[in-house]
């Protein structure tokens, strides 16, 4: 991203994102943190090409020198799987359609890949889940399905936009562990968008801190947490209860989550 700015036609004088210069390396895990309205989700949507028509984008977003291809180069996991999954289509079919569209598979091959992916995301009874509808699954299970769909085409960058914020603490830890495992196994880069600085510290190699559409700090995760340079980052750390005192929950294998 080079000099990236995003504004909206309804208020062209107000930047949602201003003059961002940022790189994501192959295989890197980068966390974007900040309060609501800081521009972090706008950045994620801009990278994936998912901004609405009312958005005016200036600057450049380049993928190995070329514009990225959403769905093929990039997988996207949204905050609310209930809203991102089709309620009237079996989850296996939704995953299979992604694989078939981008990998030129037959329908049988795509269905087989969907089943393999449901196993990879550790959904209980994947053979049955393949034919289930989103409302028949728990919130954590739906998010696992959304992750499976996001990686169905073998992307090199996975964007998780507040992918754990709608889940309870235990399920959050399980989903973070799953994302960490998948990006390591597939060699994907990860852009992890969150307001939770503890989750970011647990998962990321580097952390970028956003405030009011600007990137105010960027550094190695340990350095940002231990020796923050910007006053806003220090306030985020001070506001997080128990970050220094309590370790992250280490999830165990639980098929029912």
N, C-alpha and C positions, 0 to 999 in steps of 0.2 A: 504494500500500500504506500503510495507516494502522494503527499499533499492532499489526502482524501478529505472531502467535506461533503456533508449531506444537509440539505434544507428541504422544507416543504412548501408547496405553492400557497398554502393557506397563510403562511407567514414567512415570506422569502427573506426577510431581514433577520430571522432568528435561525441560527445554525443548530441543528441537532448534533452535528459532529463537525469538528473544525480542524483542518490541516494536520491530519494524522499521518505520520511516517512510521511504518511498523513492518517487520518481517516475521514470517513463521517458517522455520527451517524444517526440512524433511525429518519426520520422526519426533519433532519437538512437541512438548506439552506446554502450551501457553495459556495462562488464566487471565481473564479480563474481569476486574472487580470494580465495584462502585455502587452507589445508591441508585434507586429507581430514578430514571430520567437523566442518568449520567452519559448516555450514548452508547453503552456497551452492546445492547441488543441491536441498535441501529447498525453498528459496525458489523456484527455477525450477519445480519440480513443483507447488508451491502456486499459482503464477500461472496455470499451464496447467490446473489442476484435475485433476492426475494423482496426487495423494497417495493412499495406500492407505486403506481404511476404518478402520484402527487409528489414523489421525492425527486429532488434535483441533486444529481451527483456530480461533483467536480473532482479532478485528480485522476489517479490511475490505480487500478487493482490488477495486478499481473500474476500469472501462474506460469512459472518457468518461461517468462517472456511473452506469454500469450494470455488472453482472457480465460478464466477458469470455466469449466463446464459443470454446471450444477447437476447433481445426481450421479455423475460419473466420476469426476475428480473430487467432489465434495458431498459428504453425507451430513444431514442436518437433523438434530434431535430437538424438538420443541419442548417448552415447559409443560404443556398440558397434553398428554397423549390422547385424552378423550376428545380433544378438539382436532388433533392432527390425524387421527385414524378415522376411516369411513365407518360410520356406525352400522351400515347395512351390508357390509362386505366382510366375509370371513377373513381373519387376520392372515392366515396362510396365503390367501389369494392376493392380499395387499402387498405382502413381501415378494411374492412370486412375480407380480407385475413390474416391480422395480427391477428385479433381476432380468426378466425377459426383455424389458425395454432397452436396457443399457448393455446387456451382455449377449444379445442375439441368441438366446436359448430357446429351445422348444418349450411348450407348456409343461410337458412332463419333467424336463430338466429343471425348469424354474420352480416347479412344485417341490422337487427333490432338494433344491438349494434352500427353499423356504424352510423345509423340515430340518435340514442341517443347521440353519441359522437359529431356529427355535431351540435346538439342543445347545448350541454355543452360548446363547444368552441364558441358559439354565432355567428355561420355563418348565414347570412340572408337567409331566405327561405330554410331551410335544406332539405326539401323534394325534391326540384328542384336541389339543390347543390349535392345531393347524386348521381345524374346521370351526373353531369357536368364533364368536363375535365379540367386539370390544367390551360390550356391557356385561359379558359373562366372566370377565377377568377382573382381578383386583387392580388398584392403581399402580402398584409396583410391577405387576405382570404386564399391564398395558405399556408401561414405559420400556420394559424389556422388548416387547414387540416393536415399539417405535425404534429402538436401537438396532434391532435386527433388520428392519426396513432401511434404516439409514446406511448400513454397511453392506446391503445386498449386492451392490454393484462394485464392491471392492474399492471404495474411495481412498485417496491418499491423504485427505484431510477430513476429520470428523469435527463438526461444530456441535457442541452441546450448550444450548441457550437456556440457562436456568433449568436444566433438565432434572434437577433434584428438589427444587424449591417447593413443589406441590406434594412432596412425600414426607412421611414422618422420619424421625432421626435414624432409626434402625434401618429402614428401607433405603434412605439416602446413602448410608455407608455401604450397603450392598451394591447399589447402582454405581457408586464411585469405584468400588473394587472391580466391578464388571467392566466399566469403561477402561480402567487402567489395564486390565488383562487383555482386552480386545485390541487396544491400540498397540500394545507391546507385541502381541502375536502377529498382527498384520502389518506392523511397521508404519502405521498411520501417524500423521501429525494430529494434534488435538488442540482445538480452541475451546476452552472451557469458560463459559460466561456465568458469573455468579455474583451475588451480593454477599456471599458467605466467605469471609477471608480464611477461615479455618479449613474449609473444603479446598480452597485454592492452594493453600500452603501444603495440604496433604497430597495433592495430585500433580501440581505443575512444576516444570523446570524453571520457568520464568513467570513473573507476575507483572501485568500492566494495570495501573490504577487510573480510572477515569473519573472525571468530575466535570459536570456542566458541558459535556461534549468535547472536553480536552483530555489528553493523556498527560497526567501530572507526574507520573513516576513509572519507571520501567527498570526491572533488574532481576537478577537471580532470586528465586523464591526465598531462600534462606536470608539473603541480604535485605530484601524488602521487609520481611517479618522482623528480623533482629535489629536492623539499623535503618529504619525508614528515613528518607531524606526530606520528604514533603510533609508539611504540617497536616494536610488532609489525610494522608496515609496513617499518620500517628493517631489521628482522631478515630479513624476506622478501627485501628487496633485497640485503642482504649475503650471503644464502645463494645467490643466483642467480649462477652462474659466468658471467663475461664480459658481464654486461648493459651495463656502461658501455664495455667495450672492443670488443665485437664487434657490428656491425650485424645486423639481421635478414636472412635470406637473401631475395633478391628472386627469386621464381620466374619461370621462363620457360614458354612454352607447350609442354607435353609431353602429347600425346594418350595416351601409354601409361600415365600415372600413374593 
